[in-house]
Amino acid sequence: MFTSVLMIEKPLTSEDVDFVTTLHGDEEISFIVLLQPRGDQADILLRAIDDVAMGELKDAVHEGEEPEGADAEAPAARGLEHSLAALHAAGCAAVGQVVEKHPLDRLREVVDESRADEVIVLTAPHYVEEFFHRDWASRARHKVGVPVLKLFAHSE
C-alpha cells in the first residue's frame, strides 16, 4: 500500500478528495492527515497580502477574525473528522491529527514513523511565503527524505 502524508490547513472539499485519491491511478493508498489551522500558520499581515494579491479584498479585511490558539482547536478537530470521513468514503485508509505547533517537525516524525512514500501539501496559495520559499512545501523538501508535492486546495 502506498502511504501519503497529507498536510492541510482546512477541511478537504470533495474536489480535494477526488484530486488526492486519484493521483496514483488504481494503486491502493492510505493517508496520514496533518491539519494545522491556518490561524496558527502565518501572521495576519502575510495572509492579508495573499488575499489582496488574489483579488479577495473582502477576505483581507476579515483576516483578523480567523480563530487562533484555543479558539481554533474545536473547528480544527471537526475539520479533521470531516476530512477523514471523506477519505474513508472514497475507499482510502486514513488517520490523522491536529498539529498545534511546529508542523514541519511533526511532519518529519510522521514520515519517519510511518515510512511514508510521499508528502502532499494541500493549501491555499500563499504568495509571499512561496516567493521567499518559506511555505510548507518548500521547507518540507529540506526536512523529509521523500518527494513533496505542492497542490492548491479547492474552496467550496
C-alpha positions in Angstrom: 0.0 0.0 0.0 1.2 3.5 -0.9 1.3 5.9 2.1 0.9 9.7 1.7 1.2 12.2 4.5 -1.3 14.9 3.6 -0.7 18.4 5.2 -3.7 20.6 5.2 -4.9 23.9 6.8 -8.6 23.5 6.4 -11.1 20.6 5.8 -10.9 18.8 2.5 -13.5 19.6 -0.1 -15.0 16.9 -2.3 -12.8 18.2 -5.2 -9.7 17.9 -2.9 -10.6 14.3 -2.0 -11.1 13.4 -5.7 -7.8 15.1 -6.6 -5.6 13.4 -4.0 -7.2 10.0 -4.2 -6.7 9.7 -8.0 -3.1 10.9 -8.1 -1.8 7.3 -8.3 -4.4 5.7 -10.5 -5.7 2.5 -9.2 -3.0 2.0 -6.6 -4.3 1.4 -3.1 -3.4 4.4 -0.9 -3.5 5.3 2.7 -3.4 8.8 4.1 -2.0 10.3 7.3 -3.6 13.7 7.6 -1.9 16.5 9.5 -4.2 19.5 9.9 -2.8 22.8 11.3 -5.4 25.6 11.4 -4.5 28.5 9.2 -4.7 30.9 12.1 -1.6 29.3 13.7 0.5 29.1 10.5 1.1 32.6 9.3 0.7 36.1 10.7 -2.3 38.2 9.8 -0.4 40.6 7.6 1.0 37.9 5.3 -2.4 36.3 4.9 -4.0 39.7 4.1 -1.3 40.4 1.5 -2.1 37.0 -0.1 -5.8 37.8 -0.1 -5.1 41.2 -1.8 -2.8 39.5 -4.4 -5.6 37.1 -5.3 -8.1 39.9 -5.6 -10.1 38.8 -2.5 -10.3 42.2 -0.7 -13.2 41.2 1.5 -11.2 38.3 2.9 -8.2 40.6 3.6 -10.4 42.8 5.8 -11.5 39.8 7.8 -8.2 38.0 8.3 -8.1 39.2 12.0 -11.2 37.2 12.6 -9.5 33.9 11.8 -9.6 31.7 15.0 -6.3 31.1 16.6 -4.9 29.2 19.6 -7.5 27.6 21.8 -10.3 29.1 19.7 -9.1 27.1 16.7 -9.0 23.7 18.4 -12.7 22.7 18.1 -13.1 23.8 14.5 -9.8 22.1 13.6 -10.9 18.8 15.2 -14.2 19.0 13.3 -12.4 19.7 10.1 -10.1 16.8 10.6 -13.0 14.4 11.3 -14.8 15.7 8.1 -11.6 15.2 6.0 -11.0 11.6 7.4 -14.6 10.7 6.8 -14.4 12.0 3.2 -11.2 9.9 2.5 -12.8 6.8 4.1 -15.9 7.4 1.9 -13.6 7.4 -1.1 -12.3 4.0 -0.1 -9.0 5.0 1.4 -7.5 4.2 4.7 -6.9 7.4 6.6 -5.8 8.5 10.1 -4.9 12.0 11.3 -4.2 14.6 13.9 -4.4 18.3 14.5 -0.9 19.8 14.7 -0.9 22.8 17.0 2.8 23.8 16.9 5.8 23.0 14.7 4.0 21.3 11.8 7.2 20.6 9.9 8.9 18.9 12.9 5.8 16.7 13.3 5.7 16.0 9.6 9.3 14.7 9.7 8.4 12.5 12.7 5.3 11.1 11.0 7.2 10.4 7.7 9.9 8.5 9.6 7.4 6.6 11.9 5.1 5.6 9.0 7.8 5.1 6.3 5.6 7.3 4.1 6.2 7.3 0.3 5.4 10.9 -0.2 4.1 14.2 1.3 1.3 16.1 -0.2 1.0 19.7 0.9 -2.6 20.9 0.1 -3.1 24.6 1.0 -4.4 27.8 -0.4 -1.8 29.8 -2.3 0.5 31.8 0.0 2.3 34.0 -2.5 4.5 35.9 -0.1 5.7 32.7 1.7 6.1 30.9 -1.6 8.1 33.7 -3.2 10.6 33.5 -0.3 10.4 29.7 -0.2 9.0 29.8 3.4 5.8 27.9 2.6 5.3 24.3 4.0 6.2 22.5 0.7 9.5 24.4 0.2 10.6 23.9 3.8 9.4 20.3 3.9 11.7 19.4 0.9 14.7 20.1 3.2 13.3 18.1 6.2 12.0 14.8 4.8 13.6 12.2 2.6 10.6 11.6 0.4 9.1 13.5 -2.6 7.0 16.6 -1.6 4.1 17.6 -3.9 2.6 21.1 -3.5 -1.1 21.3 -4.6 -3.6 24.1 -4.2 -6.7 23.4 -2.3 -10.2 24.0 -3.7 -12.8 26.0 -1.9 -16.5 25.4 -1.6 
